[in-house]
Amino acid sequence: MSKYLLIERIKVQNANAASGFTWGFPAITHFLGFSHNLDRKLKSNETLNSLALDGCMVVAHEQHVHTYKDGSTTRFSQYKTAQYLPLKFDGGILKDPAINEEAKMNMTVSLLIPVKGYLGELQDMLEEFIKNICHIQRLAGGTILSVADVKILDLTNDEQLKRVRRKLLPGSVLQDRSDYLEQHFSDLKTCNPKAELLDAWFDFIVLKQVARPTCELLDKHFTSQEKNTSFSRLCDIWLEHKSKPYQQDAIPNELIIYFSEQQESIDSKIFMQWQNYLTPNEKTSANWEYDKKPQAGYLVPIMTGYKAITEVYPAGEIDGARDAATDLCFVESVHSVGEWQSVHRLKSKEDWQASVWRYAPYEKIWYLCQQSAAIVNLVPLEDFTIEDSNSHY
């Protein structure tokens, strides 16, 4: 598949900024729902019904979440009240209806959507049809204010590929990094059989700090001895140890043996600091260091679909359902890990094709969106035990 529909720089107002436990950008399900609805519109057109749209690639250019700072807490600027609830008196005190915060945002995004079918002379008609239909749709619950352009691209044309790459800059592509989560979870299980998938997910999204006992004198000691060739290996061991988060039980034995053998010849202050470093207590001075994420890159938590938590109920059996003519199933959000990657990193046609999100084939209770053919470990919302989250991307 080489023909793609580029909907360039869609400006959206008041889009949904919350998805599952995360906030800051709409879930990928919003964008696939948008492209799926475009495909349904094509099917109802007598001239264009031979074409089909399959998935989409999401490029973010600009975003502004409607929030404000209240001390150290970030709050959403918008809220809604249940207008149908009257004011109530409680012990003579007038009480207002409940207020619910709404996570809204303005954003500018571009969508690259694969086109199935023979275009022939339908290209101009398809571009015009899509540009018109976009303005009467909603994207992520927001209002589409404008669309810069709609073009059909051929990714096998290298010159056209270069032009579209420049056109979409500055912009970042949302990439699926579920394989990072799967690998990190596997590594955690090796070290700690009781580790859960939620622990691995938190390692990607939480800013962690680890205390390291004060070691300035130790640094100076190793630096002063680095020219000594017989001492260089110990210097390398010390530097490698310092590159990792501090763990008392992970101090290399070579360092422990060295200080025990050199106790008489080492300055007493240096040895005292080593003792505090080796066996710290509540009075030991320490420096706080950020713990690195398991992988490099602009990694963010994302919501990539849903998991069924009930059986499928026949249409009309559940009171208050939105659609009384369709079978119903209750679901919860599924979370994973994504990465924002600059458009200029997509060098080849294969890179662009691999960045397209699609609905995964239905499998038992999973309704997922993915970029690769294999479905890897994802985090269902039901596995969470926390009550709130401020994960932001």
C-alpha positions as CSV (number, residue, x, y, z in Angstrom):
1,M,0.0,0.0,0.0
2,S,1.6,3.2,-1.2
3,K,-1.2,5.7,-1.5
4,Y,-1.9,7.8,1.6
5,L,-4.3,10.6,2.4
6,L,-2.7,13.4,4.2
7,I,-5.0,15.7,6.2
8,E,-2.7,18.5,7.1
9,R,-2.8,20.6,10.2
10,I,-6.3,20.1,11.6
11,K,-7.0,22.7,14.2
12,V,-9.2,21.4,16.9
13,Q,-10.9,23.3,19.8
14,N,-12.0,21.8,23.1
15,A,-10.8,18.2,22.4
16,N,-10.8,15.6,25.2
17,A,-7.5,15.8,27.0
18,A,-8.0,12.9,29.3
19,S,-7.8,9.2,28.4
20,G,-8.0,6.6,31.1
21,F,-5.5,7.4,33.9
22,T,-3.6,9.8,31.7
23,W,-4.1,13.4,30.5
24,G,-2.5,15.8,28.1
25,F,-3.4,14.3,24.7
26,P,-6.4,12.3,23.3
27,A,-6.3,8.5,23.2
28,I,-5.4,6.9,19.9
29,T,-8.9,5.4,19.8
30,H,-10.2,9.0,19.1
31,F,-8.1,9.3,15.9
32,L,-8.9,5.8,14.7
33,G,-12.6,6.5,15.3
34,F,-12.2,9.7,13.3
35,S,-10.7,7.8,10.3
36,H,-13.2,5.0,10.6
37,N,-16.0,7.5,10.4
38,L,-14.5,9.0,7.3
39,D,-14.4,5.5,5.8
40,R,-18.1,5.1,6.5
41,K,-18.8,8.4,4.8
42,L,-16.9,7.1,1.7
43,K,-19.0,4.0,1.7
44,S,-22.2,6.1,1.4
45,N,-20.8,8.1,-1.6
46,E,-21.9,6.5,-4.9
47,T,-18.7,7.5,-6.7
48,L,-16.1,6.9,-4.0
49,N,-17.5,3.8,-2.4
50,S,-14.9,1.6,-4.1
51,L,-12.2,3.2,-1.8
52,A,-11.5,2.5,1.8
53,L,-9.5,4.1,4.6
54,D,-7.4,1.9,6.8
55,G,-6.0,3.2,10.1
56,C,-4.0,6.5,10.6
57,M,-0.7,7.9,11.6
58,V,-0.9,10.8,14.2
59,V,1.4,13.8,14.0
60,A,1.1,16.4,16.7
61,H,2.2,20.0,15.9
62,E,0.8,22.0,18.8
63,Q,-1.2,21.4,21.9
64,H,-2.5,23.5,24.8
65,V,-4.3,21.9,27.7
66,H,-6.8,24.1,29.5
67,T,-5.2,24.0,33.0
68,Y,-3.9,26.3,35.6
69,K,-1.6,26.0,38.6
70,D,-3.0,26.0,42.1
71,G,0.2,25.9,44.2
72,S,1.9,22.7,43.3
73,T,-1.3,21.1,41.8
74,T,-2.4,21.4,38.2
75,R,-6.1,21.8,37.8
76,F,-8.4,21.9,34.7
77,S,-9.8,25.3,33.8
78,Q,-13.2,24.0,32.7
79,Y,-16.0,22.3,34.6
80,K,-19.6,21.4,34.2
81,T,-22.5,21.1,36.7
82,A,-25.5,18.8,36.6
83,Q,-28.0,21.5,35.6
84,Y,-31.0,19.2,36.0
85,L,-30.2,18.9,39.8
86,P,-32.0,21.6,41.9
87,L,-30.2,23.4,44.7
88,K,-30.6,21.5,47.9
89,F,-30.9,22.6,51.5
90,D,-28.8,20.5,54.0
91,G,-29.4,21.6,57.6
92,G,-30.4,25.1,56.5
93,I,-27.3,25.5,54.3
94,L,-27.8,26.0,50.6
95,K,-25.7,23.5,48.6
96,D,-24.8,23.8,44.9
97,P,-25.0,20.9,42.5
98,A,-21.9,18.7,42.0
99,I,-19.1,20.2,39.9
100,N,-17.1,17.9,37.5
101,E,-13.9,19.1,36.1
102,E,-13.5,18.7,32.3
103,A,-10.2,18.0,30.7
104,K,-10.2,19.9,27.4
105,M,-7.5,21.1,25.1
106,N,-6.8,22.9,21.8
107,M,-4.5,21.1,19.4
108,T,-3.2,21.0,15.8
109,V,-2.6,17.6,14.4
110,S,-2.0,16.0,11.0
111,L,-3.3,12.6,10.0
112,L,-1.8,10.2,7.4
113,I,-4.4,7.6,6.4
114,P,-3.7,4.7,4.0
115,V,-6.1,4.4,1.1
116,K,-7.2,1.1,-0.3
117,G,-8.6,0.7,-3.8
118,Y,-7.8,2.0,-7.3
119,L,-7.8,5.8,-7.3
120,G,-7.5,6.5,-11.0
121,E,-9.2,9.8,-11.8
122,L,-10.9,9.9,-8.4
123,Q,-8.0,11.6,-6.6
124,D,-9.2,15.2,-6.9
125,M,-12.7,14.2,-6.0
126,L,-11.5,12.3,-2.9
127,E,-9.4,15.2,-1.7
128,E,-12.3,17.6,-2.0
129,F,-14.8,15.2,-0.4
130,I,-12.5,14.6,2.6
131,K,-11.8,18.3,3.1
132,N,-15.5,19.1,3.1
133,I,-16.6,16.2,5.3
134,C,-13.9,17.0,8.0
135,H,-15.4,20.3,8.8
136,I,-18.7,18.7,9.9
137,Q,-17.1,16.0,12.1
138,R,-15.7,16.1,15.5
139,L,-12.2,14.9,16.4
140,A,-11.6,13.7,20.0
141,G,-14.9,15.4,20.9
142,G,-13.6,18.7,19.8
143,T,-14.7,21.1,17.1
144,I,-12.6,21.2,13.9
145,L,-11.9,24.9,13.1
146,S,-9.8,24.5,10.0
147,V,-7.9,22.1,7.8
148,A,-4.8,23.4,6.0
149,D,-4.9,21.0,3.1
150,V,-5.8,17.5,2.0
151,K,-3.5,15.7,-0.4
152,I,-3.0,12.2,-1.8
153,L,0.6,11.0,-1.4
154,D,2.7,8.3,-3.0
155,L,5.3,7.1,-0.4
156,T,7.2,5.2,-3.1
157,N,8.3,8.6,-4.5
158,D,11.4,9.7,-2.6
159,E,11.1,13.3,-3.6
160,Q,7.5,13.5,-2.5
161,L,8.5,11.8,0.8
162,K,11.1,14.5,1.5
163,R,8.6,17.2,0.7
164,V,6.0,15.9,3.1
165,R,8.6,15.4,5.8
166,R,9.6,19.0,5.6
167,K,5.9,20.1,5.4
168,L,5.1,18.3,8.7
169,L,7.9,19.9,10.6
170,P,7.8,20.8,13.4
171,G,5.8,17.7,14.4
172,S,6.0,14.6,16.5
173,V,4.7,11.1,15.6
174,L,3.1,8.9,18.3
175,Q,4.8,5.5,18.2
176,D,3.8,2.3,20.0
177,R,6.4,1.2,22.5
178,S,4.6,-1.7,24.0
179,D,7.6,-3.9,23.3
180,Y,9.6,-1.7,25.8
181,L,7.0,-2.5,28.4
182,E,7.1,-6.2,27.7
183,Q,10.9,-6.3,27.8
184,H,11.1,-4.3,31.0
185,F,8.5,-6.4,32.7
186,S,10.4,-9.5,31.8
187,D,13.6,-8.0,33.3
188,L,11.7,-7.1,36.5
189,K,10.4,-10.7,36.8
190,T,13.9,-12.0,36.5
191,C,15.1,-9.9,39.5
192,N,11.8,-10.0,41.4
193,P,9.4,-12.8,40.7
194,K,6.7,-10.9,42.7
195,A,6.9,-7.9,40.3
196,E,3.7,-6.9,38.6
197,L,3.0,-5.4,35.1
198,L,1.8,-2.3,36.9
199,D,5.3,-1.8,38.5
200,A,6.9,-2.0,35.0
201,W,4.4,0.6,33.6
202,F,5.1,3.0,36.5
203,D,8.8,2.8,35.8
204,F,8.1,4.5,32.5
205,I,5.8,7.3,33.6
206,V,6.8,8.2,37.2
207,L,9.7,10.6,38.0
208,K,11.6,8.7,40.6
209,Q,14.4,10.0,42.9
210,V,16.9,7.9,44.8
211,A,19.0,9.0,47.7
212,R,22.7,8.4,47.5
213,P,24.9,8.9,50.6
214,T,27.3,11.8,50.3
215,C,30.4,10.7,48.4
216,E,32.3,13.9,47.4
217,L,35.5,12.8,49.2
218,L,35.3,9.4,47.6
219,D,35.0,11.0,44.1
220,K,38.1,13.1,44.8
221,H,40.0,10.1,46.1
222,F,39.3,8.0,42.9
223,T,40.0,11.0,40.7
224,S,43.4,11.6,42.3
225,Q,44.4,8.0,41.7
226,E,43.1,7.7,38.1
227,K,46.6,8.1,36.6
228,N,47.8,5.1,38.5
229,T,47.4,2.2,35.9
230,S,47.0,-0.4,38.6
231,F,44.2,1.7,40.1
232,S,42.3,2.4,36.8
233,R,40.1,-0.7,37.0
234,L,38.8,0.4,40.5
235,C,38.0,3.8,39.1
236,D,36.0,2.3,36.2
237,I,34.1,0.1,38.7
238,W,33.3,3.2,40.9
239,L,32.1,5.1,37.8
240,E,30.0,2.3,36.6
241,H,28.5,1.9,40.1
242,K,27.7,5.6,40.3
243,S,25.9,5.5,36.9
244,K,23.2,3.3,38.5
245,P,20.7,4.1,41.3
246,Y,22.2,3.6,44.7
247,Q,21.4,0.3,46.3
248,Q,23.2,-0.7,49.5
249,D,23.4,-4.4,48.5
250,A,24.7,-3.6,45.0
251,I,28.0,-2.0,46.1
252,P,30.8,-3.9,44.2
253,N,32.9,-6.3,46.3
254,E,36.1,-5.0,44.7
255,L,35.4,-1.6,46.4
256,I,34.6,-3.2,49.7
257,I,37.8,-5.3,49.6
258,Y,39.9,-2.3,48.6
259,F,38.8,0.0,51.5
260,S,39.1,-2.8,54.0
261,E,42.7,-3.5,52.9
262,Q,43.7,0.2,52.7
263,Q,42.0,1.3,56.0
264,E,45.4,2.3,57.6
265,S,46.7,4.3,54.6
266,I,43.6,6.2,53.6
267,D,42.7,9.5,55.2
268,S,40.4,9.1,58.1
269,K,37.7,11.5,56.7
270,I,37.6,9.5,53.4
271,F,37.3,6.2,55.3
272,M,34.6,7.6,57.5
273,Q,32.6,8.7,54.4
274,W,33.1,5.3,52.9
275,Q,31.7,3.7,56.1
276,N,28.7,6.0,55.9
277,Y,28.3,5.2,52.2
278,L,28.5,1.5,52.9
279,T,26.1,1.4,55.9
280,P,24.0,4.6,55.8
281,N,21.5,5.4,58.6
282,E,18.9,8.0,59.2
283,K,21.5,10.6,60.1
284,T,23.7,10.1,57.0
285,S,23.8,13.1,54.6
286,A,22.6,12.2,51.1
287,N,22.0,13.7,47.7
288,W,18.9,13.0,45.7
289,E,19.3,11.7,42.1
290,Y,16.7,11.1,39.4
291,D,16.3,7.5,38.4
292,K,16.5,7.0,34.6
293,K,13.7,5.4,32.7
294,P,14.2,1.9,31.4
295,Q,14.6,3.1,27.8
296,A,15.7,6.4,26.2
297,G,13.3,8.7,24.3
298,Y,10.3,10.9,25.0
299,L,8.3,8.1,26.5
300,V,4.7,8.7,27.7
301,P,1.8,6.7,29.0
302,I,-0.9,6.1,26.5
303,M,-4.3,4.4,26.3
304,T,-4.5,1.9,23.5
305,G,-7.9,0.3,23.7
306,Y,-10.3,-1.5,26.0
307,K,-10.7,-4.8,27.8
308,A,-14.2,-6.4,28.3
309,I,-15.1,-6.9,32.0
310,T,-18.5,-8.4,31.4
311,E,-20.3,-10.7,29.0
312,V,-22.0,-9.2,25.9
313,Y,-25.6,-8.3,26.8
314,P,-28.4,-8.5,24.2
315,A,-29.7,-5.2,22.8
316,G,-32.2,-3.6,25.1
317,E,-31.4,-5.6,28.2
318,I,-29.4,-2.9,29.9
319,D,-31.5,0.1,31.0
320,G,-30.1,3.5,30.0
321,A,-27.9,2.2,27.2
322,R,-27.0,4.8,24.5
323,D,-28.2,2.5,21.7
324,A,-31.1,0.1,22.4
325,A,-30.6,-1.7,19.1
326,T,-27.0,-2.8,19.6
327,D,-25.6,-5.5,21.9
328,L,-23.7,-4.0,24.9
329,C,-20.5,-5.0,26.8
330,F,-18.9,-3.1,29.7
331,V,-15.2,-2.4,29.2
332,E,-12.2,-0.7,31.0
333,S,-9.3,1.2,29.6
334,V,-6.0,-0.5,28.5
335,H,-2.8,1.4,29.0
336,S,0.6,1.0,27.5
337,V,3.7,3.0,26.6
338,G,4.3,5.3,23.6
339,E,7.0,7.6,22.3
340,W,6.8,11.0,20.7
341,Q,9.3,10.9,17.8
342,S,10.2,13.8,15.5
343,V,9.0,13.5,11.9
344,H,12.5,13.9,10.6
345,R,13.4,10.5,12.1
346,L,11.1,8.8,9.6
347,K,13.6,8.3,6.7
348,S,12.1,5.5,4.6
349,K,8.7,4.4,3.3
350,E,8.8,1.5,5.8
351,D,9.2,3.9,8.7
352,W,6.1,5.8,7.7
353,Q,4.1,2.5,7.1
354,A,5.2,1.2,10.5
355,S,3.9,4.4,12.2
356,V,0.2,3.8,11.1
357,W,-2.1,2.7,13.9
358,R,-4.8,0.1,13.2
359,Y,-7.4,-1.8,15.0
360,A,-6.0,-5.2,16.1
361,P,-7.9,-8.3,15.1
362,Y,-10.5,-9.1,17.8
363,E,-9.1,-11.5,20.3
364,K,-11.4,-12.8,23.1
365,I,-12.0,-9.9,25.4
366,W,-9.5,-7.4,23.9
367,Y,-10.3,-4.4,21.8
368,L,-6.9,-2.9,20.9
369,C,-5.1,-0.4,18.7
370,Q,-1.6,-1.2,17.6
371,Q,1.1,-0.5,15.1
372,S,2.7,-4.0,14.8
373,A,1.3,-7.4,14.0
374,A,2.0,-8.9,17.4
375,I,-0.1,-8.0,20.5
376,V,2.2,-7.7,23.5
377,N,1.5,-7.1,27.2
378,L,-0.7,-4.1,27.9
379,V,-2.1,-2.9,31.2
380,P,-5.8,-3.2,31.8
381,L,-7.3,-0.6,34.1
382,E,-8.8,-3.2,36.4
383,D,-5.2,-4.1,37.4
384,F,-4.7,-0.7,39.0
385,T,-5.0,-0.3,42.7
386,I,-4.5,3.5,42.9
387,E,-7.4,5.9,43.0
388,D,-6.0,8.8,41.1
389,S,-3.2,9.6,38.7
390,N,-1.6,12.8,37.3
391,S,0.3,11.2,34.4
392,H,0.7,13.9,31.8
393,Y,2.1,13.8,28.2
